[in-house]
Amino acid sequence: MLWHRVFTVLLIVGMAAACGFRPMYGDGGADGDVLTEFAEVKVAVIEDRTGQELRNKLQDLLTPRGAPATPRYLLEVKLKEIITEVAVERTGLATRANLRLDATYDLVDNRSGAVVMRELSSATSSYNLSDTSQFSTLTAENDARSRSLDRIARVIRKRLGVFFNEQRASAPAPVR
């Protein structure tokens, strides 16, 4: 039975290699890879405390070894926050709220000054409103904000990875 499992795994690996599958974050060989492109992105300062938290998350995801000295790209992000009360009792007291964050971001090529990518990412998180404890409501709101920022940072990283992968795939092959 063991040989059957080994054969199945080898067959799947062989089929994936034959179809041209290449991991996005993997080693790109001589042409470089997406992680190398991430290391060339500087995240611009984002307004407010929420923006600072998003910037820190983006820096951790894109450039964990530190910001580049001479970045090829600049990532500019603008945040908008909307809080909506969604569960309202007959007394008019809200018991639940949605916190929505919209992030509009531009990737600017520092060599040409051109915006090479412009996107919008949104994330919504819900939290409970307490009528007895303002502290618990504030804590829940901050947690919802942090969850939304984490989602947005991961989506931005993913979209940048796709962009860089497409750029690399459409670039002419180097002459050797």
C-alpha positions as CSV (number, residue, x, y, z in Angstrom):
1,M,0.0,0.0,0.0
2,L,2.9,2.3,0.6
3,W,4.1,2.1,-3.0
4,H,0.7,3.2,-4.1
5,R,0.9,6.4,-2.0
6,V,4.5,7.1,-3.2
7,F,3.4,6.6,-6.8
8,T,0.5,9.0,-6.4
9,V,2.6,11.7,-4.9
10,L,5.2,11.4,-7.6
11,L,2.5,11.5,-10.3
12,I,1.1,14.7,-8.8
13,V,4.5,16.3,-8.6
14,G,5.3,15.3,-12.1
15,M,2.1,16.7,-13.5
16,A,2.6,20.0,-11.7
17,A,6.1,20.3,-13.1
18,A,4.9,19.4,-16.6
19,C,2.2,22.1,-16.6
20,G,4.7,24.9,-15.9
21,F,3.6,25.5,-12.3
22,R,6.0,27.9,-10.5
23,P,5.3,29.1,-7.0
24,M,4.9,32.9,-6.8
25,Y,7.1,33.4,-3.8
26,G,9.6,30.7,-4.7
27,D,13.1,30.9,-6.1
28,G,12.9,32.6,-9.5
29,G,16.5,31.6,-10.4
30,A,18.6,34.1,-12.3
31,D,15.6,36.3,-13.1
32,G,14.9,37.0,-9.4
33,D,11.7,36.4,-7.6
34,V,8.8,38.3,-6.0
35,L,10.4,38.4,-2.6
36,T,13.3,40.4,-4.2
37,E,10.7,42.8,-5.6
38,F,9.1,43.2,-2.2
39,A,12.5,44.2,-0.7
40,E,12.5,47.1,-3.2
41,V,9.3,48.6,-1.9
42,K,9.2,51.5,0.7
43,V,5.9,52.0,2.5
44,A,5.2,55.8,2.8
45,V,3.9,57.2,6.0
46,I,0.2,56.7,6.4
47,E,-1.9,59.3,8.4
48,D,-3.2,58.7,11.9
49,R,-2.7,55.9,14.4
50,T,-4.6,53.4,12.3
51,G,-2.4,54.2,9.3
52,Q,0.7,53.8,11.4
53,E,-0.4,50.3,12.4
54,L,-1.1,49.4,8.8
55,R,2.3,50.7,7.7
56,N,4.0,48.5,10.4
57,K,2.1,45.4,9.2
58,L,3.0,46.1,5.6
59,Q,6.7,46.6,6.4
60,D,6.7,43.3,8.3
61,L,5.1,41.5,5.4
62,L,7.1,43.2,2.5
63,T,10.5,44.1,4.0
64,P,11.1,42.0,7.2
65,R,14.9,42.7,6.9
66,G,14.4,46.5,6.9
67,A,13.4,49.3,4.5
68,P,15.6,49.5,1.4
69,A,18.2,52.3,1.3
70,T,17.3,53.2,-2.3
71,P,13.8,51.8,-3.0
72,R,12.7,51.1,-6.6
73,Y,9.0,51.6,-5.6
74,L,7.0,53.7,-3.1
75,L,3.7,52.3,-1.8
76,E,1.3,55.2,-0.9
77,V,-1.8,54.3,1.1
78,K,-4.8,56.3,2.1
79,L,-7.3,54.8,4.7
80,K,-10.9,55.6,5.3
81,E,-12.8,54.2,8.3
82,I,-16.6,53.8,8.6
83,I,-18.4,52.5,11.7
84,T,-22.0,51.4,11.3
85,E,-24.3,50.3,14.0
86,V,-26.1,47.2,12.7
87,A,-28.1,45.5,15.5
88,V,-30.5,48.0,17.2
89,E,-33.0,47.0,19.9
90,R,-36.5,48.4,20.2
91,T,-35.2,50.8,22.8
92,G,-32.9,52.3,20.2
93,L,-29.7,50.9,21.8
94,A,-27.3,49.4,19.4
95,T,-25.7,46.0,20.4
96,R,-23.5,45.4,17.4
97,A,-21.4,47.4,15.0
98,N,-19.4,46.9,11.8
99,L,-16.1,48.6,11.3
100,R,-15.1,49.0,7.7
101,L,-11.7,50.1,6.4
102,D,-11.1,51.1,2.8
103,A,-7.5,51.4,1.7
104,T,-6.7,53.0,-1.6
105,Y,-3.1,52.5,-2.6
106,D,-0.7,53.4,-5.3
107,L,2.6,51.8,-6.3
108,V,4.9,54.4,-7.7
109,D,8.0,53.6,-9.7
110,N,10.7,55.9,-8.3
111,R,12.7,55.7,-11.5
112,S,9.9,57.2,-13.7
113,G,7.6,58.7,-11.1
114,A,4.7,56.9,-12.7
115,V,1.9,55.1,-10.8
116,V,2.3,51.5,-12.0
117,M,-0.5,50.1,-9.9
118,R,-3.6,51.6,-8.2
119,E,-6.0,49.4,-6.2
120,L,-8.7,49.5,-3.5
121,S,-8.9,47.0,-0.7
122,S,-11.7,46.8,1.9
123,A,-12.2,44.8,5.1
124,T,-15.1,44.7,7.5
125,S,-15.1,43.4,11.1
126,S,-17.9,43.2,13.5
127,Y,-17.8,43.8,17.3
128,N,-20.2,43.9,20.2
129,L,-21.3,47.2,21.8
130,S,-21.6,47.0,25.6
131,D,-24.1,49.2,27.4
132,T,-22.4,48.5,30.7
133,S,-18.7,48.9,30.0
134,Q,-17.2,51.5,27.7
135,F,-13.8,49.9,28.1
136,S,-15.0,46.6,26.7
137,T,-16.6,48.4,23.7
138,L,-13.4,50.3,23.0
139,T,-11.3,47.1,23.3
140,A,-13.7,45.2,20.9
141,E,-13.5,48.1,18.5
142,N,-9.7,48.2,18.5
143,D,-9.6,44.4,18.0
144,A,-11.9,44.7,15.0
145,R,-9.8,47.5,13.6
146,S,-6.6,45.4,14.0
147,R,-8.2,42.4,12.3
148,S,-9.3,44.5,9.4
149,L,-5.8,46.0,9.1
150,D,-4.3,42.6,9.1
151,R,-6.6,41.5,6.3
152,I,-5.9,44.6,4.2
153,A,-2.1,44.2,4.6
154,R,-2.2,40.6,3.5
155,V,-4.4,41.5,0.5
156,I,-2.0,44.3,-0.5
157,R,0.9,41.9,-0.3
158,K,-0.9,39.3,-2.4
159,R,-1.9,41.9,-5.0
160,L,1.7,43.3,-5.2
161,G,3.0,39.7,-5.6
162,V,0.6,39.1,-8.5
163,F,1.7,42.4,-10.0
164,F,5.4,41.7,-9.7
165,N,4.9,38.1,-11.0
166,E,3.0,39.4,-14.1
167,Q,5.7,42.0,-14.7
168,R,8.4,39.4,-14.5
169,A,6.4,37.0,-16.8
170,S,5.9,39.8,-19.5
171,A,9.5,41.0,-19.4
172,P,11.7,40.0,-22.2
173,A,14.1,37.1,-21.4
174,P,17.7,38.3,-20.7
175,V,20.3,37.8,-23.4
176,R,23.0,35.3,-22.3
